Amino acid sequence: MKKKPISKIIKKGIRLGNKIIPKKSKAKVKLGLAPGSLVFTGERKMAEVEISVIQHLKEQYSESNPKNSAEVIDLVKDFKGITWINVEGLHDEKIIEEICTFFGIHKLTMEDILSVGQRPKLEEHGEYLHVVLKMVMVGDEETKVSYEQLSFIKKGNVLITFQEKKGDVFDGVRRRLKEGKGIRNRSADYVMYALMDAVVDYYFVILEVFGEQLEEVESFLLENPDKSTLNRLHLLRRETLNIRRSIYPLREVVSSFEKIEEPMVAKEVKVFIRDLYDHTIQVIDTVEVFREIASGLLDLYMNSVSNKMNEVMKVLTIIATIFIPLTFIVGVYGMNFDNIPELHFQNGYFIVWGLMVFLFVGMLFYFKNKKWF
């Protein structure tokens, strides 16, 4: 076997010591590094990191887009109201570290922010809360679902959110903040609840799309099951499992969020968190139902294909059964013997044809009477 040149292999990955690690497996780069090492493990989805800062008081609102971490710090350090910092793009570890260091965020929390394969969780670090969620979005074609890790850090009156790329489900919260519809009177923990609620509410949108697609697949399976429908069903099952994996741990996150004592989470906010918990349970129940439906549709496909094959085999069996006696008659009179009395009948040929037609028609009536076709 001819070995590939080492230069061609290196192009497909990166060298770490004597090992070559594929480019797609960025998480392996962290092997052997100390805890708290800041390495972004995802794919770069934006050219530059974009930061937006929303600051508000009861009668005051401002929105800005600082270019770097220094401008963010200048905006925050003297402001007495609520500040929401949204960071889009995690590939620049330096910006993430500078912002988190200013707010006294632990290195392990920074590492979790940059490690995009985190399980949804909530961690209480004394002076701040750290929450990790999975945001699920669907494209315009309603066939591709994207998953994005969201990290929330709430410390005092400051809320920081970290996203992998531009685009989210927070437009409704931004509009409420801008228009001052009650939310400006709330604390940072309520804003954090509102953002988490927006993420969970969008799961209902995704599940509604999935429900419509499952109904469409079911109608196709009943009418004319084929491999393309089976492939589509497998994709839906896989996406349902992915959503379940993303939403199932969220129940523990919301439950822990409600149990956090004051002043980290205000008492009046907990009633809203309980409502968020109810929404989470509803999403989980819906996902479980869709999972069962998808499994049932797979069984329906197998039964439909089996029934279709049985119909074909039934038709072929009836045809073979009809021709068995006709083949027997033709075989008997096709033997090469001289002493076959019927061969000398003047109308023997027509008599044999009449017998075969009679048998053919008689068997058809018999099968029809038995409702075999």
KEMARVO-947854 format. One line per field, with one value per residue (C-alpha): residue number from 1; residue in three letters; chain; x, y, z. Coordinates in steps of 0.1 Angstrom, whole numbers, plus 5000, padded with zeros to 4 digits. Layout:
BEGIN
resi	(NUM / ...)
resn	(ALA / ...)
chain	(A / ...)
u	(X / ...)
v	(Y / ...)
w	(Z / ...)
***
This chain:
BEGIN
resi	(1 / 2 / 3 / 4 / 5 / 6 / 7 / 8 / 9 / 10 / 11 / 12 / 13 / 14 / 15 / 16 / 17 / 18 / 19 / 20 / 21 / 22 / 23 / 24 / 25 / 26 / 27 / 28 / 29 / 30 / 31 / 32 / 33 / 34 / 35 / 36 / 37 / 38 / 39 / 40 / 41 / 42 / 43 / 44 / 45 / 46 / 47 / 48 / 49 / 50 / 51 / 52 / 53 / 54 / 55 / 56 / 57 / 58 / 59 / 60 / 61 / 62 / 63 / 64 / 65 / 66 / 67 / 68 / 69 / 70 / 71 / 72 / 73 / 74 / 75 / 76 / 77 / 78 / 79 / 80 / 81 / 82 / 83 / 84 / 85 / 86 / 87 / 88 / 89 / 90 / 91 / 92 / 93 / 94 / 95 / 96 / 97 / 98 / 99 / 100 / 101 / 102 / 103 / 104 / 105 / 106 / 107 / 108 / 109 / 110 / 111 / 112 / 113 / 114 / 115 / 116 / 117 / 118 / 119 / 120 / 121 / 122 / 123 / 124 / 125 / 126 / 127 / 128 / 129 / 130 / 131 / 132 / 133 / 134 / 135 / 136 / 137 / 138 / 139 / 140 / 141 / 142 / 143 / 144 / 145 / 146 / 147 / 148 / 149 / 150 / 151 / 152 / 153 / 154 / 155 / 156 / 157 / 158 / 159 / 160 / 161 / 162 / 163 / 164 / 165 / 166 / 167 / 168 / 169 / 170 / 171 / 172 / 173 / 174 / 175 / 176 / 177 / 178 / 179 / 180 / 181 / 182 / 183 / 184 / 185 / 186 / 187 / 188 / 189 / 190 / 191 / 192 / 193 / 194 / 195 / 196 / 197 / 198 / 199 / 200 / 201 / 202 / 203 / 204 / 205 / 206 / 207 / 208 / 209 / 210 / 211 / 212 / 213 / 214 / 215 / 216 / 217 / 218 / 219 / 220 / 221 / 222 / 223 / 224 / 225 / 226 / 227 / 228 / 229 / 230 / 231 / 232 / 233 / 234 / 235 / 236 / 237 / 238 / 239 / 240 / 241 / 242 / 243 / 244 / 245 / 246 / 247 / 248 / 249 / 250 / 251 / 252 / 253 / 254 / 255 / 256 / 257 / 258 / 259 / 260 / 261 / 262 / 263 / 264 / 265 / 266 / 267 / 268 / 269 / 270 / 271 / 272 / 273 / 274 / 275 / 276 / 277 / 278 / 279 / 280 / 281 / 282 / 283 / 284 / 285 / 286 / 287 / 288 / 289 / 290 / 291 / 292 / 293 / 294 / 295 / 296 / 297 / 298 / 299 / 300 / 301 / 302 / 303 / 304 / 305 / 306 / 307 / 308 / 309 / 310 / 311 / 312 / 313 / 314 / 315 / 316 / 317 / 318 / 319 / 320 / 321 / 322 / 323 / 324 / 325 / 326 / 327 / 328 / 329 / 330 / 331 / 332 / 333 / 334 / 335 / 336 / 337 / 338 / 339 / 340 / 341 / 342 / 343 / 344 / 345 / 346 / 347 / 348 / 349 / 350 / 351 / 352 / 353 / 354 / 355 / 356 / 357 / 358 / 359 / 360 / 361 / 362 / 363 / 364 / 365 / 366 / 367 / 368 / 369 / 370 / 371 / 372 / 373)
resn	(MET / LYS / LYS / LYS / PRO / ILE / SER / LYS / ILE / ILE / LYS / LYS / GLY / ILE / ARG / LEU / GLY / ASN / LYS / ILE / ILE / PRO / LYS / LYS / SER / LYS / ALA / LYS / VAL / LYS / LEU / GLY / LEU / ALA / PRO / GLY / SER / LEU / VAL / PHE / THR / GLY / GLU / ARG / LYS / MET / ALA / GLU / VAL / GLU / ILE / SER / VAL / ILE / GLN / HIS / LEU / LYS / GLU / GLN / TYR / SER / GLU / SER / ASN / PRO / LYS / ASN / SER / ALA / GLU / VAL / ILE / ASP / LEU / VAL / LYS / ASP / PHE / LYS / GLY / ILE / THR / TRP / ILE / ASN / VAL / GLU / GLY / LEU / HIS / ASP / GLU / LYS / ILE / ILE / GLU / GLU / ILE / CYS / THR / PHE / PHE / GLY / ILE / HIS / LYS / LEU / THR / MET / GLU / ASP / ILE / LEU / SER / VAL / GLY / GLN / ARG / PRO / LYS / LEU / GLU / GLU / HIS / GLY / GLU / TYR / LEU / HIS / VAL / VAL / LEU / LYS / MET / VAL / MET / VAL / GLY / ASP / GLU / GLU / THR / LYS / VAL / SER / TYR / GLU / GLN / LEU / SER / PHE / ILE / LYS / LYS / GLY / ASN / VAL / LEU / ILE / THR / PHE / GLN / GLU / LYS / LYS / GLY / ASP / VAL / PHE / ASP / GLY / VAL / ARG / ARG / ARG / LEU / LYS / GLU / GLY / LYS / GLY / ILE / ARG / ASN / ARG / SER / ALA / ASP / TYR / VAL / MET / TYR / ALA / LEU / MET / ASP / ALA / VAL / VAL / ASP / TYR / TYR / PHE / VAL / ILE / LEU / GLU / VAL / PHE / GLY / GLU / GLN / LEU / GLU / GLU / VAL / GLU / SER / PHE / LEU / LEU / GLU / ASN / PRO / ASP / LYS / SER / THR / LEU / ASN / ARG / LEU / HIS / LEU / LEU / ARG / ARG / GLU / THR / LEU / ASN / ILE / ARG / ARG / SER / ILE / TYR / PRO / LEU / ARG / GLU / VAL / VAL / SER / SER / PHE / GLU / LYS / ILE / GLU / GLU / PRO / MET / VAL / ALA / LYS / GLU / VAL / LYS / VAL / PHE / ILE / ARG / ASP / LEU / TYR / ASP / HIS / THR / ILE / GLN / VAL / ILE / ASP / THR / VAL / GLU / VAL / PHE / ARG / GLU / ILE / ALA / SER / GLY / LEU / LEU / ASP / LEU / TYR / MET / ASN / SER / VAL / SER / ASN / LYS / MET / ASN / GLU / VAL / MET / LYS / VAL / LEU / THR / ILE / ILE / ALA / THR / ILE / PHE / ILE / PRO / LEU / THR / PHE / ILE / VAL / GLY / VAL / TYR / GLY / MET / ASN / PHE / ASP / ASN / ILE / PRO / GLU / LEU / HIS / PHE / GLN / ASN / GLY / TYR / PHE / ILE / VAL / TRP / GLY / LEU / MET / VAL / PHE / LEU / PHE / VAL / GLY / MET / LEU / PHE / TYR / PHE / LYS / ASN / LYS / LYS / TRP / PHE)
chain	(A / A / A / A / A / A / A / A / A / A / A / A / A / A / A / A / A / A / A / A / A / A / A / A / A / A / A / A / A / A / A / A / A / A / A / A / A / A / A / A / A / A / A / A / A / A / A / A / A / A / A / A / A / A / A / A / A / A / A / A / A / A / A / A / A / A / A / A / A / A / A / A / A / A / A / A / A / A / A / A / A / A / A / A / A / A / A / A / A / A / A / A / A / A / A / A / A / A / A / A / A / A / A / A / A / A / A / A / A / A / A / A / A / A / A / A / A / A / A / A / A / A / A / A / A / A / A / A / A / A / A / A / A / A / A / A / A / A / A / A / A / A / A / A / A / A / A / A / A / A / A / A / A / A / A / A / A / A / A / A / A / A / A / A / A / A / A / A / A / A / A / A / A / A / A / A / A / A / A / A / A / A / A / A / A / A / A / A / A / A / A / A / A / A / A / A / A / A / A / A / A / A / A / A / A / A / A / A / A / A / A / A / A / A / A / A / A / A / A / A / A / A / A / A / A / A / A / A / A / A / A / A / A / A / A / A / A / A / A / A / A / A / A / A / A / A / A / A / A / A / A / A / A / A / A / A / A / A / A / A / A / A / A / A / A / A / A / A / A / A / A / A / A / A / A / A / A / A / A / A / A / A / A / A / A / A / A / A / A / A / A / A / A / A / A / A / A / A / A / A / A / A / A / A / A / A / A / A / A / A / A / A / A / A / A / A / A / A / A / A / A / A / A / A / A / A / A / A / A / A / A / A / A / A / A / A / A / A / A / A / A / A / A / A / A / A / A / A / A / A / A / A / A / A / A / A / A / A / A / A / A / A / A / A / A / A / A / A / A / A / A / A / A)
u	(5000 / 5014 / 5017 / 5005 / 5030 / 5032 / 5026 / 4992 / 4982 / 4992 / 4970 / 4940 / 4948 / 4972 / 5003 / 5004 / 5037 / 5040 / 5003 / 4981 / 4947 / 4919 / 4908 / 4872 / 4881 / 4891 / 4881 / 4911 / 4934 / 4926 / 4939 / 4966 / 4960 / 4954 / 4919 / 4908 / 4927 / 4909 / 4905 / 4875 / 4863 / 4837 / 4837 / 4843 / 4810 / 4816 / 4844 / 4846 / 4832 / 4802 / 4792 / 4760 / 4753 / 4718 / 4716 / 4684 / 4668 / 4631 / 4630 / 4663 / 4674 / 4705 / 4719 / 4755 / 4779 / 4814 / 4842 / 4863 / 4864 / 4878 / 4848 / 4825 / 4843 / 4840 / 4803 / 4797 / 4819 / 4801 / 4765 / 4741 / 4712 / 4708 / 4733 / 4729 / 4760 / 4755 / 4787 / 4782 / 4811 / 4833 / 4864 / 4884 / 4895 / 4912 / 4880 / 4861 / 4889 / 4892 / 4854 / 4851 / 4883 / 4869 / 4837 / 4857 / 4845 / 4864 / 4887 / 4867 / 4836 / 4855 / 4865 / 4829 / 4818 / 4844 / 4837 / 4805 / 4797 / 4784 / 4754 / 4727 / 4735 / 4733 / 4762 / 4762 / 4796 / 4790 / 4788 / 4775 / 4753 / 4764 / 4738 / 4743 / 4714 / 4710 / 4692 / 4675 / 4666 / 4650 / 4659 / 4636 / 4633 / 4620 / 4642 / 4675 / 4677 / 4707 / 4719 / 4738 / 4752 / 4742 / 4760 / 4745 / 4764 / 4745 / 4764 / 4747 / 4730 / 4750 / 4738 / 4762 / 4752 / 4776 / 4765 / 4784 / 4770 / 4748 / 4711 / 4689 / 4654 / 4658 / 4642 / 4610 / 4630 / 4649 / 4617 / 4602 / 4633 / 4633 / 4596 / 4597 / 4568 / 4573 / 4606 / 4626 / 4613 / 4627 / 4661 / 4688 / 4676 / 4642 / 4659 / 4678 / 4644 / 4629 / 4658 / 4656 / 4618 / 4624 / 4646 / 4621 / 4592 / 4610 / 4611 / 4574 / 4579 / 4603 / 4580 / 4551 / 4571 / 4581 / 4545 / 4534 / 4563 / 4554 / 4517 / 4530 / 4553 / 4524 / 4502 / 4530 / 4535 / 4498 / 4496 / 4529 / 4558 / 4592 / 4628 / 4628 / 4600 / 4619 / 4650 / 4629 / 4615 / 4650 / 4660 / 4630 / 4637 / 4673 / 4663 / 4637 / 4664 / 4687 / 4660 / 4653 / 4690 / 4690 / 4658 / 4658 / 4685 / 4669 / 4643 / 4671 / 4684 / 4651 / 4644 / 4677 / 4672 / 4640 / 4657 / 4684 / 4680 / 4678 / 4695 / 4708 / 4672 / 4644 / 4614 / 4590 / 4609 / 4604 / 4568 / 4578 / 4605 / 4578 / 4559 / 4591 / 4594 / 4559 / 4567 / 4599 / 4579 / 4553 / 4581 / 4596 / 4562 / 4557 / 4591 / 4584 / 4551 / 4568 / 4594 / 4567 / 4550 / 4582 / 4588 / 4552 / 4557 / 4587 / 4566 / 4539 / 4565 / 4577 / 4541 / 4532 / 4561 / 4553 / 4517 / 4527 / 4550 / 4522 / 4499 / 4525 / 4531 / 4494 / 4489 / 4519 / 4507 / 4472 / 4488 / 4510 / 4481 / 4460 / 4487 / 4496 / 4467 / 4471 / 4508 / 4500 / 4476 / 4500 / 4528 / 4507 / 4498 / 4533 / 4548 / 4563 / 4543 / 4524 / 4497 / 4478 / 4442 / 4432 / 4458 / 4436 / 4404 / 4392 / 4385 / 4410 / 4429 / 4397 / 4386 / 4419 / 4417 / 4381 / 4391 / 4419 / 4397 / 4371 / 4397 / 4410 / 4376 / 4365 / 4395 / 4390 / 4355 / 4366 / 4393 / 4369 / 4343 / 4369 / 4378 / 4415 / 4417)
v	(5000 / 5034 / 5058 / 5094 / 5122 / 5138 / 5173 / 5162 / 5149 / 5180 / 5201 / 5182 / 5190 / 5207 / 5193 / 5190 / 5175 / 5143 / 5141 / 5155 / 5166 / 5172 / 5208 / 5199 / 5185 / 5217 / 5204 / 5180 / 5210 / 5214 / 5179 / 5183 / 5220 / 5233 / 5240 / 5275 / 5276 / 5299 / 5281 / 5286 / 5251 / 5261 / 5273 / 5309 / 5322 / 5359 / 5381 / 5403 / 5403 / 5426 / 5441 / 5459 / 5476 / 5485 / 5506 / 5518 / 5533 / 5539 / 5570 / 5565 / 5543 / 5542 / 5517 / 5517 / 5495 / 5497 / 5486 / 5469 / 5458 / 5492 / 5510 / 5485 / 5491 / 5529 / 5526 / 5503 / 5515 / 5548 / 5537 / 5531 / 5515 / 5482 / 5472 / 5444 / 5436 / 5413 / 5398 / 5381 / 5360 / 5340 / 5334 / 5363 / 5349 / 5382 / 5403 / 5377 / 5375 / 5413 / 5418 / 5389 / 5399 / 5434 / 5419 / 5394 / 5363 / 5331 / 5315 / 5283 / 5303 / 5319 / 5284 / 5272 / 5303 / 5294 / 5257 / 5256 / 5220 / 5226 / 5210 / 5235 / 5243 / 5269 / 5277 / 5301 / 5317 / 5338 / 5372 / 5362 / 5336 / 5317 / 5300 / 5280 / 5274 / 5261 / 5284 / 5266 / 5285 / 5274 / 5288 / 5303 / 5269 / 5254 / 5223 / 5233 / 5237 / 5254 / 5251 / 5278 / 5280 / 5310 / 5320 / 5343 / 5360 / 5381 / 5401 / 5429 / 5452 / 5439 / 5411 / 5397 / 5374 / 5356 / 5342 / 5323 / 5343 / 5373 / 5367 / 5356 / 5355 / 5386 / 5412 / 5412 / 5419 / 5447 / 5463 / 5462 / 5478 / 5505 / 5512 / 5511 / 5487 / 5478 / 5460 / 5491 / 5490 / 5455 / 5443 / 5425 / 5391 / 5399 / 5408 / 5375 / 5357 / 5376 / 5364 / 5328 / 5329 / 5341 / 5312 / 5287 / 5303 / 5299 / 5262 / 5262 / 5278 / 5250 / 5223 / 5237 / 5235 / 5199 / 5190 / 5202 / 5183 / 5151 / 5154 / 5158 / 5128 / 5108 / 5116 / 5106 / 5073 / 5065 / 5074 / 5062 / 5054 / 5057 / 5061 / 5099 / 5100 / 5076 / 5098 / 5128 / 5109 / 5100 / 5136 / 5146 / 5119 / 5131 / 5167 / 5158 / 5139 / 5169 / 5193 / 5168 / 5168 / 5206 / 5212 / 5183 / 5196 / 5230 / 5218 / 5215 / 5249 / 5267 / 5248 / 5258 / 5294 / 5296 / 5283 / 5309 / 5332 / 5370 / 5393 / 5373 / 5367 / 5390 / 5374 / 5390 / 5375 / 5339 / 5338 / 5345 / 5318 / 5293 / 5302 / 5296 / 5262 / 5253 / 5263 / 5242 / 5211 / 5217 / 5218 / 5186 / 5169 / 5180 / 5168 / 5134 / 5132 / 5140 / 5114 / 5088 / 5100 / 5097 / 5062 / 5053 / 5067 / 5046 / 5015 / 5028 / 5030 / 4995 / 4982 / 5001 / 4987 / 4952 / 4955 / 4968 / 4938 / 4915 / 4929 / 4924 / 4888 / 4881 / 4891 / 4871 / 4841 / 4843 / 4845 / 4815 / 4795 / 4801 / 4789 / 4758 / 4737 / 4752 / 4743 / 4708 / 4703 / 4717 / 4695 / 4663 / 4668 / 4680 / 4645 / 4627 / 4594 / 4579 / 4562 / 4594 / 4588 / 4625 / 4634 / 4617 / 4635 / 4656 / 4686 / 4677 / 4710 / 4731 / 4709 / 4714 / 4752 / 4752 / 4732 / 4757 / 4787 / 4771 / 4765 / 4801 / 4817 / 4793 / 4800 / 4838 / 4835 / 4813 / 4838 / 4867 / 4849 / 4843 / 4881 / 4873 / 4902)
w	(5000 / 4990 / 5018 / 5015 / 5016 / 5050 / 5034 / 5022 / 5056 / 5074 / 5051 / 5065 / 5101 / 5126 / 5142 / 5180 / 5190 / 5171 / 5165 / 5136 / 5147 / 5121 / 5117 / 5124 / 5158 / 5175 / 5209 / 5208 / 5208 / 5245 / 5254 / 5281 / 5287 / 5322 / 5335 / 5326 / 5294 / 5270 / 5237 / 5214 / 5203 / 5178 / 5142 / 5134 / 5121 / 5120 / 5106 / 5136 / 5171 / 5174 / 5208 / 5217 / 5250 / 5262 / 5294 / 5310 / 5340 / 5346 / 5324 / 5305 / 5276 / 5255 / 5230 / 5217 / 5197 / 5212 / 5190 / 5217 / 5253 / 5265 / 5253 / 5270 / 5303 / 5299 / 5294 / 5324 / 5352 / 5360 / 5351 / 5380 / 5360 / 5343 / 5316 / 5291 / 5271 / 5242 / 5226 / 5191 / 5181 / 5204 / 5182 / 5198 / 5231 / 5241 / 5240 / 5260 / 5286 / 5289 / 5295 / 5319 / 5338 / 5344 / 5360 / 5381 / 5362 / 5370 / 5344 / 5344 / 5335 / 5306 / 5295 / 5295 / 5274 / 5248 / 5248 / 5227 / 5234 / 5269 / 5284 / 5295 / 5332 / 5359 / 5382 / 5412 / 5418 / 5449 / 5432 / 5398 / 5380 / 5350 / 5328 / 5296 / 5272 / 5236 / 5213 / 5184 / 5152 / 5119 / 5085 / 5058 / 5042 / 5074 / 5069 / 5084 / 5122 / 5137 / 5173 / 5191 / 5226 / 5247 / 5279 / 5304 / 5332 / 5357 / 5382 / 5401 / 5377 / 5347 / 5324 / 5298 / 5270 / 5247 / 5213 / 5186 / 5157 / 5148 / 5150 / 5179 / 5193 / 5215 / 5193 / 5214 / 5246 / 5229 / 5217 / 5251 / 5266 / 5240 / 5243 / 5281 / 5285 / 5322 / 5318 / 5326 / 5361 / 5366 / 5378 / 5358 / 5369 / 5353 / 5320 / 5323 / 5328 / 5298 / 5275 / 5287 / 5282 / 5246 / 5240 / 5254 / 5235 / 5202 / 5209 / 5204 / 5170 / 5161 / 5173 / 5154 / 5122 / 5131 / 5138 / 5103 / 5087 / 5106 / 5094 / 5058 / 5061 / 5075 / 5045 / 5022 / 5040 / 5037 / 5000 / 4985 / 5008 / 4991 / 5001 / 4999 / 5025 / 5047 / 5045 / 5055 / 5084 / 5096 / 5095 / 5115 / 5141 / 5144 / 5148 / 5174 / 5194 / 5191 / 5204 / 5232 / 5241 / 5241 / 5261 / 5286 / 5309 / 5308 / 5333 / 5359 / 5350 / 5354 / 5386 / 5401 / 5389 / 5410 / 5441 / 5442 / 5472 / 5473 / 5465 / 5435 / 5423 / 5436 / 5452 / 5427 / 5398 / 5410 / 5400 / 5364 / 5367 / 5377 / 5346 / 5326 / 5343 / 5331 / 5296 / 5297 / 5309 / 5281 / 5255 / 5269 / 5268 / 5232 / 5222 / 5237 / 5219 / 5186 / 5193 / 5198 / 5166 / 5146 / 5159 / 5150 / 5115 / 5110 / 5119 / 5096 / 5068 / 5074 / 5075 / 5043 / 5025 / 5038 / 5027 / 4993 / 4989 / 5000 / 4974 / 4947 / 4959 / 4961 / 4924 / 4914 / 4934 / 4918 / 4883 / 4890 / 4905 / 4874 / 4851 / 4870 / 4857 / 4822 / 4822 / 4834 / 4804 / 4779 / 4794 / 4792 / 4756 / 4747 / 4755 / 4725 / 4727 / 4698 / 4719 / 4731 / 4721 / 4722 / 4696 / 4669 / 4678 / 4650 / 4673 / 4701 / 4697 / 4702 / 4731 / 4750 / 4744 / 4756 / 4788 / 4795 / 4790 / 4813 / 4840 / 4837 / 4840 / 4867 / 4889 / 4884 / 4897 / 4925 / 4937 / 4933 / 4954 / 4981 / 4979 / 4973 / 4949)
***
